């Protein structure tokens, strides 16, 4: 067993995991990789990681469940939530559940490590004067309702008074960048 810090990487994109794992190992981390939430939980229970990098959407599962589980195992675990589907609602939930930081993809190893070791927020972050577009507001609303229903697409669709498949199609699209 090495003295390197352990890092759990959970993402369903195997290529991304392979590239990031190699980059983190070059930076002296022992990296455990899982491609689904269940395997991530098993790896964490077998060998508690000091750090974790978790994708928000792992297949049809929510990485937020894994954040919650990791914090219940050890509330000192430093967690970065990664996503290609950024929303205010999911960022807030990730931080509330115990994530240290929230980054949008693409993010490189240096950005991820900086986020893992960041202890404070940045008050100099710029605030946009441009309001969100209607499409972006719709995306944020869908994410908020989905979070209120703990990631259950069927329950969220009922709350939104829309067909489950329609909601799934909307969620599969990348959000509009403002």
Beta strands, then each sheet from edge to edge (+ up, - down):
strand 1: 5-10
strand 2: 29-34
strand 3: 51-55
strand 4: 57-58
strand 5: 61-62
strand 6: 78-83
strand 7: 101-104
sheet 1: 2+ 1+ 3+ 6+ 7+
sheet 2: 4+ 5-
end
